[in-house]
Amino acid sequence: MTDITIIGSGNMARAIGTRAVAAGRSLQVLDRTPENAAKLAAELGGDTTFGGLGDIPEGDIVVLALDFGPAKEVATHYGDTLSGKTVVEISNPANAETFDSLTVEPGSSAAEEIAALLPGAAVVKAFNTTFAGPLTAGAAGGMPLDVFIASDSEEASNQVASFAAAAGLRPLRVGGLRHARELEGFQLLVMALQANPAYKAFNWGTGLKILD
């Protein structure tokens, strides 16, 4: 039995995989290019397995560590194969040239569009407000990262929250999946700040924190 399947082999896949290893979770890494999955699995260590998109995701939690476009392709590819699983959608559908708009229709979100493609899965929006560098470290500014979680499934939210807590992060449940709209919109502003030359020190290394 595998705890978590990560689909993707980029920076966010590496960061989430690092947190998963820190949490003691068993891992499977799948990628369109199996050689990339093998390389990441070797970096993460432990009993991490790997494969390509021809392999079945074995994890109870499946993380789409992909940009929005590729995430839609993978969701369409697997379809009912992901039924009964918790699927974590992490993307920010931002216009990467200007960072002044989202590419989804108003009144929707990347997470909701993925959920429409996977009616048998419990889709969770999480990790879209954490950049790869701080997430790999598990903290920013000496404080654990907050992980905002939106889902229509309480059970799936609890699964992801348990993982985040075990990984040394602070899970914050924000409500139903429709709140992915606010999470994606808010992160658009944060991403624009990283790209703004007036804030050179940010350099994609910041983290969001609710202080209490």
C-alpha positions in Angstrom: 0.0 0.0 0.0 1.3 3.4 -1.0 0.3 6.5 1.0 0.9 9.2 -1.6 1.3 9.3 -5.4 2.9 12.4 -6.9 2.3 13.0 -10.6 5.0 15.3 -11.9 8.7 15.7 -11.4 9.3 19.4 -11.2 10.1 21.7 -8.3 6.7 21.4 -6.6 6.8 17.6 -6.9 10.2 17.6 -5.3 9.0 19.9 -2.5 5.9 17.9 -1.7 7.9 14.7 -2.0 10.4 16.0 0.5 7.7 16.9 3.0 6.1 13.5 2.4 9.4 11.7 3.3 9.7 14.0 6.3 6.2 12.9 7.4 7.2 9.2 7.0 4.8 8.6 4.1 5.4 6.0 1.4 5.6 7.5 -2.0 5.1 6.7 -5.7 6.3 9.2 -8.3 4.8 9.1 -11.8 5.7 11.3 -14.8 5.1 11.5 -18.5 8.9 10.9 -18.8 9.6 7.9 -16.5 13.3 8.7 -16.4 12.5 12.0 -14.7 10.3 10.1 -12.2 13.2 7.7 -11.5 15.6 10.6 -10.9 13.3 12.3 -8.5 12.5 9.0 -6.7 16.3 8.5 -6.2 16.6 12.0 -4.8 13.8 11.5 -2.4 15.2 8.2 -1.2 13.5 5.6 1.0 11.2 3.2 -0.6 10.0 5.7 -3.2 8.8 3.9 -6.3 8.4 5.5 -9.8 6.8 5.0 -13.2 5.1 6.6 -16.1 1.6 7.6 -16.9 0.9 4.1 -18.1 1.1 3.0 -14.5 -1.8 3.2 -12.1 -1.6 5.7 -9.2 -1.3 3.6 -6.1 -1.6 6.2 -3.4 -4.6 6.9 -1.3 -3.7 10.6 -1.9 -2.8 11.6 -5.5 -1.1 14.9 -5.9 -1.2 16.6 -9.3 2.1 18.5 -9.0 1.5 20.1 -12.3 0.5 23.3 -14.0 -3.1 23.7 -14.8 -3.0 22.6 -18.4 -1.0 19.4 -17.8 -3.2 18.7 -14.7 -6.3 18.7 -16.9 -4.6 16.3 -19.4 -3.6 13.9 -16.6 -7.1 14.1 -15.0 -8.6 13.3 -18.4 -6.1 10.5 -19.0 -6.8 8.7 -15.7 -10.5 9.5 -15.3 -12.4 6.9 -13.4 -9.1 5.3 -12.3 -8.9 8.0 -9.7 -12.4 7.3 -8.3 -12.4 6.9 -4.6 -9.1 8.6 -4.2 -8.2 12.0 -2.7 -6.8 14.1 -5.5 -4.8 17.2 -4.5 -4.8 20.0 -7.1 -2.1 22.6 -6.5 -2.0 24.8 -9.6 -2.3 28.6 -10.0 -3.9 29.3 -13.4 -2.2 32.6 -13.7 -1.2 34.5 -16.9 2.5 33.9 -16.4 3.5 36.7 -18.8 1.8 39.5 -16.8 0.6 38.0 -13.5 -2.4 40.3 -13.8 -5.2 37.8 -14.4 -6.3 34.2 -14.0 -6.9 32.0 -17.1 -10.1 30.3 -15.7 -13.5 31.8 -16.2 -14.9 34.1 -13.5 -16.9 32.1 -10.9 -14.7 29.1 -11.4 -11.3 27.8 -10.4 -8.6 25.3 -11.6 -9.6 23.0 -8.8 -13.3 23.0 -9.7 -12.5 22.3 -13.4 -10.4 19.4 -12.3 -13.2 18.1 -10.1 -15.6 18.2 -13.0 -13.2 15.9 -14.9 -13.0 13.5 -11.9 -16.5 13.1 -10.5 -15.6 9.9 -8.6 -12.7 11.5 -6.8 -12.6 13.8 -3.8 -10.7 16.9 -5.0 -8.8 19.1 -2.6 -7.2 22.4 -3.3 -4.0 22.7 -1.3 -0.3 23.7 -1.6 -1.1 26.4 -4.2 0.0 29.1 -1.8 3.4 27.5 -1.0 6.4 28.1 -3.2 8.7 25.2 -3.8 11.8 26.6 -2.0 10.1 27.3 1.3 8.0 24.1 1.0 11.1 22.0 0.6 12.4 23.6 3.8 9.0 23.4 5.5 9.3 27.0 6.8 9.8 30.6 5.8 11.1 33.3 8.1 11.6 30.7 10.8 7.9 29.8 10.9 6.1 26.7 9.6 4.2 27.3 6.4 0.4 27.5 6.5 -1.3 25.1 4.0 -4.8 26.3 3.1 -7.2 23.4 2.3 -10.4 23.7 0.4 -12.6 20.7 -0.4 -16.2 19.5 -0.4 -15.1 16.3 1.3 -14.5 16.5 5.0 -12.7 13.1 4.9 -10.4 14.2 2.1 -9.7 17.5 3.9 -8.8 15.6 7.0 -6.4 13.3 5.0 -4.5 16.2 3.5 -4.5 18.1 6.8 -3.1 15.0 8.6 -0.3 14.8 6.0 0.5 18.5 6.2 0.7 18.4 10.0 2.9 15.3 10.0 5.1 17.1 7.5 5.7 20.0 9.9 3.3 22.4 8.3 0.1 24.0 9.7 -3.1 23.0 7.9 -5.9 25.5 7.7 -9.2 24.3 6.4 -11.0 27.2 4.6 -14.2 25.4 3.6 -15.7 24.0 0.4 -13.9 23.6 -3.0 -15.5 26.8 -4.2 -13.0 28.7 -2.0 -10.3 27.6 -4.3 -11.3 30.7 -6.2 -10.2 32.9 -3.4 -7.0 30.9 -2.9 -6.0 31.1 -6.5 -6.9 34.8 -6.7 -4.9 35.6 -3.6 -1.9 33.7 -4.8 -2.1 35.6 -8.1 -1.3 38.7 -6.1 1.5 37.0 -4.2 3.1 35.7 -7.4 2.9 39.2 -8.9 4.9 40.5 -6.0 7.6 37.9 -6.6 7.9 39.0 -10.2 7.9 42.7 -9.4 11.5 44.1 -9.6 10.6 46.5 -6.8 10.7 43.5 -4.4 13.9 41.7 -5.4 14.3 40.2 -2.0 11.2 38.1 -2.3 12.5 36.0 -5.2 9.9 33.2 -4.8 11.0 32.5 -1.3 8.1 34.0 0.7 5.4 32.2 2.6 1.9 33.1 3.7 1.2 33.1 7.4 -1.9 33.8 9.5 -0.6 35.1 12.8 -2.5 34.3 15.9 
